[in-house]
Amino acid sequence: MLARPNRLTRGADYKAVVRRGRRCAAAHTVSYVSARAEAATAPPRFGFIVSKQVGTAVVRNTVRRRLKAVCAEALDSVRPGTDVVIRALPSSATAAYSELRAEISRCLARSAA
């Protein structure tokens, strides 16, 4: 699980990352990566967008928990001061954990490394 300092919580932060961040599209997710001004000291933060198109509440929560686990694993490889928003596509409901991990790690390596 991601600690509180590693989570995006405000809607304005989500909006800023999605609008200004670098976009990385994959088969099951779309990732947006943006650097903050206080990059030297701030920990990286992650946010997740899982819409009702993905499935029922149980399916959406499962997808969100999987994405959080992937990001918790990749936390050390992301530079401090980076904000990441991951939008789950409807196909993520049937994707295996290993597929999601490969997609997210590829996009983070390309955008935030």
N, C-alpha and C positions, 0 to 999 in steps of 0.2 A: 504494500500500500504506500502511496505517496504521502509524505509528511505535509503538514499545513503550509510551510514556506515554499513547497514545490508545486502548489496548485494555483491555477488561475481561478479567481472567485468573482470578479466584477465583470459585468456585461460590457463595460467600456473597454476593458483589457482584451476581451475576446474580439470585439469589433476592430480594435486597433491592429491586432495580430493578423486577422483575416484580411483586412484591407491593405496593410503595408508589408506583410510578411512574404517571404519567398514561398511559392506553391510547389508541392511535389505530389503528383497524382500517381496512384497505384490502382490495382484491380479492386481492392476492398476498402481503401482509405484515401483521403486527401489530407496532406499535412501542410500546415502553414508555419513557417519559422521566422521569427523576428528578434532582433537584438534590442535590448533596452539601453538607456543612457547610463545607468549605474551598473555597468557590466562587470566591473572589477570585483565588487563585493557581493552582489545579489546572486542567490542560487537560481538555477534554471527552474522555470515554471511550466506546467503542462495543463492543458484544458481539453475537454472532450465534448464533441457534439454528436449525439446519437438521436436522430429524429424518429418519429413514429413510422416512417417508411421502412425502417429496419425490421420492425416486428412488434410483438406485444411487449408489455412492460418487463416481463421475465427475460425475454430475448435481449431487449435493449440493455438491461442491467448486466446480463452475462457478457455482452460485447464490451460494455464500458469497463467491467472488471478485468477482462482480458487485456484491453488496451492499457489500463493502469498498471497491470503487472509487467507488460512489455516495457513501459516507460520507466518503471522502477528499476528494471534490469539495466536500462540504457542510461541511467542518471549520471553515471561517472563519465560517460563519453561525450556529454553535452557541455559546451562552454558555459561558465557562469554568466548570468545576465541574459540568457536566451529564453524567449517565450515560444512555446510550441502549442498549437491547436491542432487536434486530430479530429477530422470529420469522418464518421463511419458511413460507408455506403451500404445500401440494402444487401449486397452480396456478402458483407462481413458477418451476417447472421449464420451463414453456413460454412464460413472459412475456418480452417483449422488454426489452432494457436500458433503453430510453427509458421504458417503462411503470414499471419498478422505480424509476428515478430520479425520475419525477414523483410517485409515491406517497410515497417517502421524504422528498423535499423538502417536500411538502405537510404531512406529519405533523410534520416537524421545525420548519417555520415556525409551525405551529399550537401546538405544545407547548413548544418550547425557545427560541423567539425572544424 
